[in-house]
Amino acid sequence: MKKFLFILAAVLQVAIAGAQQVDTTGFYSEKRDTLKAAAVTVRRDLVTADADKLTYNVQADPKAEGSNLIDILRAVPMLSINGNEEVLLNGSNDYKVLVNGRSTGMLARNFNQLIKTIPASSIKEIQVITNPPVKYDAEGIGGIINIVMARRLKSGYSGSIGTQGSNLGTASGNGYINAQLGKFTVSANASGTSFRNPIVYGVTDVENYTSEDYRYQRLDFNSNNSFSSGAFSLEASYEPDSLNLITLSGWANFQKMLSDYDITETFWNTGHLKTIEMNEPTVRTNRYKTFSGELAYQKTFRNDGGILTFSYAIDGNPNSTENDVIVVPILNYPDYHRHSFNTEHTIQQVGQIDYFATLQKTHQIESGAKYTLRSHVADSQDELWDYAEEKWVIDDLNVNDLDYQQHIFAAYASYGYRFSKLTLKAGTRLEYTLNRGLSKSASGNLTFDNSNFNIVPYLNAAWKIDSRNTLSASYTRRLGRPSVTYLNPYIFEESPYSKMHGNPDLRTVVSDALTLTYRTSGETWDLTARTYGSLCNNKIEYLSEVYPDGGKVSTYRNAVIHNHIDEMLSFSWSPGERFSLQTSAMLGYNWFHAPSLEQKNDGIGWSFDLSSNVDLWKGAMGFVAGSISGGETTLQRTYHGVDYVYSLGLRQGFLQNRLILTARAIMPFQNRYNGSTRDTYAENYNQHNVSWYNPRQFYLGLTWRFGKTTINLRHAKKTEVSDKL
């Protein structure tokens, strides 16, 4: 089956390429500060395709003036907006956002929220990088969206303020301002949000083959979640002359999520006689705080146009989780009340140097080095209510404190050369990771100390068949480092019969990936066909085991061989300035094998996304979006049925588009949504999950844009991604 799918995907790529008519009318290529490779232009020079990225020229789009960034993103090939107004890359949300090549800053951190308020005229171009080269961190991502801000040296200011509400009680507000005076530029953004998710209902059935008294288990539950957040960012730059640039940025965010669960848990023996029944009201509170800052200096050289960048960044994440589990006994279980409180504080510091240059218009060199230090401290306290003494008693057996540090040393170098129609690029990234941790608990201290050295090669070849058709192939290696959550051995109790903990012995996941991409275009459309395959021998999976006493314990293990292949098609069509359509479709196959567990599983996954917008009358734009997917598979789990979401919206501008009113409806034609059923097949148990909720929501938003001129903050052209825990 796997060999057949690999052959079929390769044949499909060749067939699509061969079916296109050759166009010899020439192609447009503007002067760029990167090595040009297989450049093509479509839709009035809006889109150009390089060896490893696609660029959408926002300033060439007539809709940019008077629109917000989200309106432009709807027209970018390989990007789509789903029914929840989330940006998808190739139908997936597995990507990172950069602003002028780096991931610090408000837009990079709150991408899906701020794209609705930032003026499109403040953006120069949008780059879509589906195969990140070695200058980007090797930690596994499905792609990169790089927002390049406009650089205009005018004095003035611009900005916006907005608010939004929904029928479920959502309330949000935001403000954005950008100002420039001579060589100084400053940008600030503030936002606040409060919303409540729809109540989710569900049933989980478990059959435990290891137990006679607790053979069958059922959980009837509903969950009610509310969320609130506030954020602020400030960025400034100083440009003493055209060859030097200094930038400073800072950002802070505060989030709180309150989850209220109402659970009824019941057990039966092999004779289907009820053995235990209880109610479990549970309240969980998560608080997340984040702050970050970055200082960067960029030097441009006159002789070769090379760019040298030094930067230092710091991020802090003081977080806490509070869990309150109560058991109200109905049959054969005592009163029970556990309260746990866990605090985590992570500080990440990153120092790096990057150099980039294009020589004689045909040679491109890139090199750099980076050091990342992640320091993590976690403290926990569990207490049980003593019903006889009527007081809290510390549970020392379930307390775990963690001190953890991760050091990542990285260096990279790449070289590219362009022939007349063929561009070749090769590079290598070296990464050494050192993990050191100390877990302190009542059962003793556990020290874990492991290291990983990884060589990350990158090869890319792009062939410009003609002015409208390109074919490229790339190979790279991606890494997946386990986070502190995965490593921490602290035992977290979800309920008296369900516990989970991390695994300090986890290793870095290594995956080798091969991508074949074909792009073709016309005056009003473009089509991308991509075949992607990856091989991994140590994938981390979340695995569970059940025991004769009815308990279930879950943890993470490097236990799985995972092979994956998929075919993706992305199509964009803009027959005029009033209408655009974007679709993407994916069909993939996953194969899992855990030799140590003697388990195998495989499955076919698929997805389809569509978004479209049309200008209805003066200042008005209507838009629709939808996505549908199915067939998700892991080693122990198979998901049945389909997941889908759709939305309708209307955007009306007033006063020369300075005042914008937006109305949006999510799944307005139904009041019940049945989620996909999930079946888990393990050696000693089976599990079946179903859930449902009311998805219907209506939003109304208002934005006011102001300012005397369109200006924006200049940024140093950093090339690295600052990854987070």
C-alpha positions in Angstrom: 0.0 0.0 0.0 2.8 2.5 0.9 4.8 1.8 -2.2 1.7 2.2 -4.3 0.9 5.6 -2.8 4.5 6.8 -3.3 4.5 5.8 -6.9 1.0 7.2 -7.5 2.0 10.6 -6.0 5.1 10.8 -8.2 3.2 9.9 -11.3 0.6 12.5 -10.5 3.2 15.2 -10.2 4.7 14.3 -13.6 1.3 14.1 -15.2 0.3 17.5 -13.9 3.5 19.1 -15.2 3.3 17.4 -18.6 -0.3 18.5 -19.1 0.5 22.2 -19.0 1.0 24.1 -22.2 4.4 25.7 -22.6 4.4 29.5 -22.5 7.5 31.3 -23.9 6.3 34.9 -23.5 9.0 35.6 -20.9 8.8 36.4 -17.2 9.0 39.4 -14.9 11.6 39.6 -12.2 12.2 42.5 -9.9 15.5 43.3 -8.2 15.7 41.5 -4.9 18.1 41.1 -2.1 17.9 37.3 -2.2 19.1 34.8 -4.8 16.4 34.6 -7.5 15.4 31.1 -8.5 12.8 30.1 -11.0 10.9 33.4 -10.8 7.4 33.4 -12.3 4.8 36.1 -12.1 1.0 35.8 -12.2 -2.0 38.0 -11.6 -0.4 41.3 -12.6 2.9 40.6 -10.9 1.2 39.8 -7.5 2.9 36.5 -7.0 6.5 35.4 -7.6 7.9 31.9 -6.8 11.5 31.3 -5.7 13.3 28.1 -5.0 12.1 27.8 -1.5 9.3 30.3 -1.1 6.4 32.0 -2.6 6.0 35.8 -2.3 2.8 37.8 -2.6 3.4 41.5 -3.4 0.9 43.3 -1.2 1.8 46.7 -2.5 0.9 45.7 -6.0 -2.6 44.6 -4.9 -5.2 47.4 -5.5 -7.2 46.1 -2.6 -4.4 46.8 -0.1 -5.5 50.4 0.4 -8.5 50.4 2.6 -8.3 46.7 3.7 -7.0 44.9 6.7 -4.4 42.1 6.5 -6.9 39.3 6.8 -8.5 40.5 3.5 -5.2 40.1 1.7 -4.3 36.8 3.2 -7.5 35.3 1.6 -5.9 35.8 -1.8 -2.4 34.4 -1.0 -1.7 31.0 -2.7 -1.4 28.1 -0.3 -3.1 30.1 2.5 -6.7 29.9 3.4 -9.0 31.2 6.2 -11.2 28.6 7.8 -14.7 29.1 9.4 -13.1 30.2 12.7 -11.1 32.9 10.9 -7.9 31.0 11.5 -5.1 31.1 8.9 -4.2 27.7 7.4 -1.0 26.9 5.4 -1.6 24.0 3.1 -4.8 23.3 5.1 -2.8 23.0 8.4 -2.1 25.2 11.4 1.3 23.6 11.9 3.4 26.7 10.9 5.3 29.6 12.5 4.8 33.3 11.9 7.7 35.7 11.4 7.6 39.4 11.0 10.6 40.6 8.9 12.3 37.3 9.5 11.9 36.9 13.3 9.2 35.6 15.6 9.3 38.2 18.4 6.7 41.0 18.3 2.9 41.1 18.7 1.9 40.1 15.2 4.0 36.9 15.3 2.5 36.0 18.7 -1.1 36.8 18.1 -1.3 36.3 14.4 -5.0 35.2 14.0 -6.2 38.0 16.2 -4.2 41.0 14.9 -4.6 40.3 11.1 -8.2 41.7 11.5 -7.0 45.1 12.7 -3.6 45.8 11.0 -3.9 47.8 7.7 -2.9 45.9 4.6 -1.2 49.1 3.3 1.4 48.7 6.1 2.6 45.4 4.6 5.1 45.1 1.8 4.9 41.4 1.0 3.8 38.1 2.4 6.2 35.1 2.0 5.1 31.5 2.3 8.0 29.1 3.0 6.9 25.5 2.8 10.4 23.9 3.0 12.4 25.9 5.6 16.1 25.9 4.7 18.9 25.5 7.3 18.9 29.1 8.4 15.7 28.4 10.3 15.6 26.2 13.4 15.3 22.5 12.7 12.5 21.9 15.1 9.6 20.4 13.2 7.2 22.8 11.6 5.0 22.5 8.5 6.0 25.9 7.1 6.6 29.6 7.7 4.5 32.7 7.0 6.8 35.7 6.9 5.1 39.1 7.0 7.5 41.8 5.6 6.5 45.3 6.7 6.6 48.3 4.4 9.5 50.6 4.9 8.6 54.2 4.1 10.7 57.1 5.4 7.9 59.6 5.9 6.9 61.4 9.0 3.4 60.8 10.3 1.3 58.2 12.1 -1.4 55.6 11.4 -3.4 53.2 13.5 -6.7 51.6 14.4 -9.0 50.8 17.3 -11.6 48.1 17.2 -14.1 46.0 19.2 -16.0 42.8 18.8 -18.8 40.9 20.5 -20.7 37.6 20.1 -24.0 36.0 21.2 -22.0 33.8 23.6 -20.7 36.8 25.5 -17.5 37.4 23.7 -16.1 40.9 24.2 -12.8 42.1 22.8 -11.0 45.4 22.1 -7.8 46.3 20.5 -5.7 49.3 19.5 -2.8 49.7 17.1 -0.6 52.8 16.4 2.5 53.3 14.2 4.4 56.6 14.1 7.6 57.8 12.5 9.6 61.0 12.9 12.7 61.2 10.8 15.1 58.3 11.8 12.9 57.1 14.7 10.0 54.8 14.4 7.7 53.3 17.0 4.8 50.9 16.9 2.5 49.8 19.8 -0.4 47.4 20.1 -2.8 46.6 22.9 -5.7 44.1 23.1 -8.0 42.4 25.5 -10.4 39.5 25.1 -13.0 37.6 27.1 -15.0 34.7 25.7 -16.8 31.5 26.6 -16.7 28.3 24.5 -19.9 26.3 23.8 -20.6 23.6 26.3 -19.3 20.2 25.1 -21.1 17.0 26.0 -19.6 13.5 25.6 -19.4 9.9 26.5 -16.4 7.7 27.0 -16.6 3.9 27.2 -13.7 1.7 28.2 -13.3 -2.1 28.3 -10.4 -3.2 30.6 -9.2 -6.7 29.7 -7.0 -6.9 32.8 -9.8 -6.7 35.4 -12.9 -8.6 36.3 -14.4 -6.2 38.9 -13.8 -3.1 36.7 -14.2 -4.6 33.3 -16.4 -1.9 31.8 -16.2 1.8 32.5 -18.3 4.8 31.3 -17.8 8.5 31.7 -20.6 10.9 31.0 -19.3 14.4 31.0 -19.8 18.0 30.0 -17.2 20.8 29.9 -17.7 24.5 30.1 -14.6 26.7 29.3 -14.1 30.4 29.6 -11.1 32.4 28.5 -9.7 35.9 29.1 -6.5 37.6 28.0 -4.7 40.9 27.7 -1.6 41.9 25.7 0.6 44.8 25.0 3.6 45.3 22.7 6.0 48.1 21.9 8.6 48.2 19.1 11.0 50.9 18.2 13.8 51.4 15.7 16.5 54.0 15.0 18.2 54.2 11.6 21.2 56.6 11.8 22.0 56.0 8.1 21.1 53.6 5.3 23.7 51.1 6.4 22.9 50.7 10.0 19.7 49.8 11.8 18.9 49.3 15.5 15.6 47.8 16.7 14.2 47.2 20.2 10.9 45.3 20.9 9.0 44.3 24.0 5.8 42.3 24.5 3.7 41.1 27.4 0.6 38.8 27.6 -1.7 37.6 30.4 -4.1 34.7 29.9 -6.5 32.8 32.1 -8.6 29.8 31.2 -11.3 28.4 33.6 -12.5 24.9 32.8 -15.5 23.4 34.6 -16.2 19.7 34.2 -19.2 17.7 35.4 -18.4 14.0 35.2 -20.3 10.8 36.2 -18.1 7.8 36.3 -19.4 4.2 36.5 -17.8 0.7 36.6 -19.3 -2.7 35.9 -17.8 -6.2 36.4 -17.7 -9.0 33.8 -21.2 -10.0 34.7 -22.4 -6.4 33.9 -23.2 -5.7 37.6 -22.5 -2.2 38.7 -19.5 -2.0 41.1 -18.7 1.7 41.5 -20.6 4.9 40.6 -19.7 8.5 41.5 -20.0 12.1 40.4 -16.8 14.1 39.9 -17.3 17.9 39.6 -13.8 19.3 38.6 -12.6 22.8 38.3 -9.3 23.6 36.6 -7.7 27.1 36.3 -4.8 27.8 34.0 -2.9 31.1 34.1 -0.4 31.9 31.5 1.9 35.0 31.5 4.5 35.8 28.9 6.9 38.6 28.5 9.6 39.0 25.9 12.2 41.5 24.6 14.7 41.7 21.8 17.6 44.0 20.8 19.0 43.7 17.3 21.7 45.5 15.3 21.9 45.2 11.5 24.9 46.3 9.4 24.7 46.5 5.6 28.0 46.5 3.6 28.4 48.6 0.5 30.8 46.4 -1.4 28.7 43.2 -1.7 25.4 44.3 -0.2 25.8 41.7 2.6 23.8 42.0 5.8 25.2 41.2 9.2 22.9 40.9 12.2 23.5 40.6 15.9 20.6 40.0 18.2 19.7 39.0 21.8 16.2 38.0 22.9 14.7 37.0 26.3 11.4 35.4 27.0 9.7 34.6 30.3 6.7 32.3 30.9 5.5 32.2 34.5 2.5 29.9 34.4 0.3 28.1 36.9 -2.3 25.3 37.0 -4.8 24.7 39.8 -6.9 21.6 39.8 -9.8 20.8 42.2 -11.2 17.2 42.0 -14.2 16.2 44.1 -15.9 12.8 44.3 -19.5 12.6 45.4 -20.0 8.9 46.0 -23.1 7.1 44.7 -22.0 3.4 45.1 -19.0 1.8 46.7 -16.6 4.8 46.8 -15.7 7.1 49.7 -15.8 10.9 49.8 -12.8 12.3 48.1 -11.5 15.8 47.5 -8.0 16.6 46.1 -6.6 20.0 45.4 -3.3 20.4 43.4 -1.4 23.5 42.5 1.5 23.6 40.1 3.6 26.6 39.1 6.1 26.7 36.2 8.5 29.4 35.3 10.5 29.3 32.1 13.1 31.8 30.9 14.6 31.5 27.4 17.6 33.5 26.3 18.8 33.5 22.7 21.9 35.1 21.3 22.7 34.8 17.6 24.6 36.2 14.6 23.6 35.9 11.0 25.3 36.9 7.7 23.7 36.9 4.2 25.0 38.1 0.8 24.4 37.7 -2.9 27.5 37.8 -5.1 27.6 38.6 -8.8 23.8 38.0 -8.9 24.3 34.2 -9.1 25.9 33.2 -5.8 24.2 33.3 -2.5 25.9 32.6 0.8 24.3 32.4 4.3 25.8 31.5 7.6 25.2 32.0 11.3 25.4 30.7 14.8 22.9 30.6 17.7 22.9 29.7 21.4 19.6 29.1 23.3 19.4 28.6 27.0 16.1 27.4 28.5 15.7 27.4 32.3 12.6 25.9 33.8 11.6 25.6 37.4 8.4 23.8 38.5 6.9 23.5 42.0 3.8 21.6 43.0 1.7 20.9 46.0 -1.1 18.3 46.4 -3.4 18.2 49.3 -6.3 15.9 50.4 -9.3 16.9 52.5 -9.4 14.9 55.7 -13.2 14.5 56.3 -12.7 13.2 59.9 -10.4 16.1 60.9 -12.0 18.6 58.5 -8.8 20.0 57.3 -6.4 19.8 54.3 -3.5 17.3 54.6 -0.4 17.6 52.3 0.0 14.5 50.1 3.8 14.2 50.0 3.6 11.1 47.8 2.2 13.1 44.9 4.4 16.2 45.0 7.1 16.7 42.5 9.4 19.7 42.0 11.6 20.1 38.8 14.7 22.1 38.0 15.5 21.8 34.3 17.9 23.4 31.8 18.3 22.9 28.1 21.2 24.2 26.1 21.0 24.3 22.3 24.1 25.2 20.3 23.5 25.7 16.5 25.5 26.7 13.5 24.5 26.7 9.8 25.9 27.5 6.4 24.4 27.3 2.9 25.3 28.1 -0.6 23.1 28.6 -3.7 23.9 29.0 -7.4 21.6 29.9 -10.2 22.0 28.7 -13.8 19.9 30.0 -16.5 16.9 27.8 -15.7 18.1 25.7 -12.8 18.8 26.9 -9.2 20.6 24.6 -6.7 20.9 25.3 -3.0 22.6 23.2 -0.3 23.3 23.7 3.3 23.9 22.1 6.7 22.9 22.9 10.2 24.6 21.5 13.2 22.7 21.3 16.5 23.9 20.0 19.9 21.3 19.8 22.6 22.1 19.2 26.3 19.2 18.5 28.7 19.8 18.5 32.5 17.1 18.1 35.0 16.5 17.3 38.7 13.1 16.0 39.8 12.5 16.1 43.6 9.8 14.0 45.1 8.9 12.0 48.3 10.2 8.8 46.6 13.7 10.4 46.0 15.4 12.7 43.6 15.6 11.7 40.0 18.4 13.2 37.8 18.1 13.1 34.0 21.0 14.2 31.9 21.0 13.5 28.1 22.4 15.1 25.1 21.7 14.9 21.3 23.9 15.9 18.4 22.0 16.3 15.1 23.2 17.1 11.6 20.5 18.7 9.5 21.2 18.6 5.8 19.2 20.6 3.2 19.1 20.2 -0.6 16.9 22.1 -3.0 16.7 22.1 -6.8 14.3 24.3 -8.8 13.8 24.2 -12.5 12.1 27.0 -14.4 10.4 25.1 -17.2 9.1 28.3 -18.7 7.7 31.6 -17.5 4.6 30.0 -15.9 5.8 26.6 -14.8 8.3 25.6 -12.1 9.3 22.2 -10.7 11.3 21.9 -7.5 12.5 19.1 -5.2 14.0 19.4 -1.7 15.3 17.2 1.1 15.7 18.2 4.7 15.7 16.8 8.2 13.3 18.0 10.9 13.8 17.7 14.7 11.2 17.4 17.4 12.5 18.2 20.9 10.3 17.0 23.8 9.0 20.0 25.8 9.2 20.2 29.6 5.6 19.0 29.8 6.7 15.8 28.1 9.8 15.3 30.3 8.5 16.2 33.7 7.8 13.0 35.7 5.2 14.8 38.0 2.0 12.7 38.2 -1.0 14.8 37.3 -4.3 13.4 38.5 -7.2 14.1 36.2 -9.5 12.0 38.3 -9.0 9.2 40.9 -8.9 6.6 38.1 -6.9 8.6 35.5 -3.4 9.9 35.9 -0.7 11.1 33.5 3.0 12.0 33.8 6.0 12.9 31.6 9.0 10.8 30.7 12.5 12.2 31.4 14.1 9.6 29.1 12.6 11.0 25.9 15.0 11.7 23.0 14.8 14.2 20.2 12.6 13.0 17.3 14.4 12.9 13.9 12.4 12.9 10.7 13.7 12.9 7.1 11.5 14.6 4.6 11.4 14.8 0.8 9.2 17.3 -1.0 8.3 17.5 -4.7 6.5 20.7 -5.8 5.1 21.8 -9.1 3.6 25.3 -9.7 1.8 26.6 -12.7 -0.1 29.8 -13.3 -2.2 31.9 -15.7 -3.1 35.6 -15.7 -5.9 35.1 -13.2 -5.1 31.8 -11.4 -2.3 29.7 -10.0 -2.0 26.0 -9.0 0.4 24.3 -6.7 0.8 20.5 -6.5 3.0 19.2 -3.7 4.0 15.6 -2.8 5.5 15.2 0.7 6.9 12.1 2.4 8.7 11.6 5.7 10.3 8.8 7.6 10.7 8.7 11.4 12.1 5.9 13.6 11.5 7.4 17.1 8.2 9.3 17.0 6.9 10.4 20.5 3.4 9.0 21.1 1.0 9.6 24.1 0.3 6.0 25.3 -2.0 4.7 28.0 -2.2 1.5 30.1 -5.0 0.2 32.3 -4.6 -1.9 35.5 -6.8 -4.5 37.3 -7.8 -1.8 39.9 -9.5 0.2 37.1 -6.9 2.9 37.0 -5.4 4.3 33.8 -1.9 5.8 33.5 -0.7 7.7 30.5 2.7 9.0 29.5 4.9 9.7 26.4 7.4 7.3 24.8 9.8 7.3 21.8 8.3 4.0 20.7 6.9 4.5 17.2 8.1 4.2 13.7 6.1 6.6 11.6 6.0 6.8 7.8 3.9 9.5 6.1 3.1 10.6 2.5 0.6 13.1 1.3 -0.5 14.9 -1.9 -1.7 18.5 -1.6 -3.3 20.7 -4.3 -3.7 24.4 -3.8 -5.7 26.5 -6.3 -6.2 30.3 -6.3 -8.4 32.2 -8.8 -8.9 36.0 -9.1 -10.7 36.8 -12.4 -10.9 40.5 -11.4 -10.5 42.9 -8.5 -14.0 42.1 -7.2 -13.7 38.3 -6.6 -11.2 35.8 -5.4 -11.3 32.1 -4.6 -8.8 29.8 -2.7 -9.1 26.1 -2.2 -6.7 23.4 -1.0 -7.1 19.7 -0.8 -4.9 17.0 0.9 -4.9 13.2 0.8 -2.4 11.4 3.0 -1.4 8.0 4.3 0.1 7.3 7.8 1.7 4.1 9.0 2.6 3.4 12.6 4.6 0.5 14.1 5.7 0.1 17.7 7.9 -3.0 17.8 8.3 -3.0 21.6 4.5 -2.9 22.0 3.8 -5.3 19.1 1.3 -2.8 17.7 0.6 -1.4 14.3 -1.9 1.0 12.8 -2.4 2.8 9.6 -5.0 5.1 8.0 -5.8 7.6 5.2 -6.4 11.2 6.2 -7.8 14.0 4.1 -8.9 17.6 4.2 -10.5 20.2 2.0 -10.5 24.0 2.6 -12.3 26.8 0.7 -12.5 30.5 1.2 -13.8 33.2 -1.1 -14.6 36.9 -1.0 -16.5 39.2 -3.4 -17.0 42.9 -3.6 -20.8 43.4 -3.4 -21.2 47.2 -3.6 -19.2 50.3 -2.7 -17.2 49.6 0.5 -18.8 46.1 1.0 -17.3 42.7 0.8 -18.9 39.3 1.5 -16.9 36.3 2.4 -17.4 32.6 3.0 -15.1 30.0 4.4 -15.3 26.3 5.2 -13.1 23.3 6.0 -13.8 19.6 6.3 -11.4 16.8 7.3 -11.3 13.2 8.4 -9.3 10.0 8.8 -6.9 11.1 11.6 -4.9 8.2 12.9 -2.3 7.5 15.6 -0.7 4.3 16.9 -3.5 3.5 19.3 -6.3 5.7 18.1 -8.5 5.9 15.0 -10.9 8.8 14.4 -14.1 8.1 12.5 -16.4 10.5 10.8 -15.6 14.0 9.7 -14.9 17.4 11.3 -16.1 20.5 9.6 -16.7 24.2 10.1 -18.0 27.0 7.9 -18.8 30.7 8.3 -20.4 33.6 6.4 -19.5 37.2 6.8 -20.0 40.7 5.5 -17.6 43.6 5.8 -18.9 47.2 5.1 -16.7 50.2 5.0 -17.8 53.8 5.7 -16.1 57.2 5.5 -13.6 56.1 2.8 -13.1 52.8 4.6 -11.9 54.4 7.8 -14.8 52.9 9.7 -15.3 49.2 9.1 -18.3 47.1 10.3 -17.9 43.3 10.2 -20.7 40.7 10.8 -19.8 37.0 10.9 -21.8 33.8 11.6 -20.2 30.5 12.4 -22.2 27.4 11.4 -25.5 29.4 11.5 -27.7 26.7 10.1 -27.4 24.1 12.8 -27.7 23.9 16.6 -26.0 20.5 17.2 -22.6 19.4 16.1 -21.5 15.7 16.5 -17.7 15.5 16.7 -15.7 12.6 15.3 -15.9 9.3 17.2 -12.5 8.2 18.5 -11.6 4.5 19.1 -8.4 3.5 21.0 -7.1 0.0 20.5 -4.4 -1.1 23.0 -3.1 -4.5 24.2 -5.1 -4.5 27.4 -8.1 -2.2 26.7 -10.3 -0.6 24.1 -11.8 2.9 24.4 -14.7 4.7 22.5 -15.4 8.4 22.6 -18.2 10.5 21.3 -19.0 14.2 21.8 -21.4 17.0 20.7 -22.1 20.7 21.2 -24.0 23.6 19.8 -21.6 25.4 17.4 -23.7 28.3 16.3 -22.1 31.7 17.0 -22.6 35.2 15.7 -20.0 38.0 15.8 -20.2 41.8 15.3 -17.1 43.9 15.1 -16.3 47.6 14.5 -12.9 49.1 13.5 -11.9 52.7 13.1 -8.7 53.5 11.2 -6.9 56.8 11.5 -3.7 58.5 10.6 -2.1 61.0 8.3 0.2 58.7 6.3 1.0 55.1 5.8 4.3 54.3 7.6 5.8 51.4 9.5 8.5 50.2 11.7 11.8 49.1 10.1 13.2 45.8 11.3 16.6 44.1 11.2 16.5 41.3 8.6 17.0 38.4 10.9 16.7 35.0 9.5 16.1 32.7 12.5 13.0 31.4 14.1 12.9 31.8 17.9 11.2 28.5 19.0 9.4 28.1 22.3 8.9 25.4 24.8 
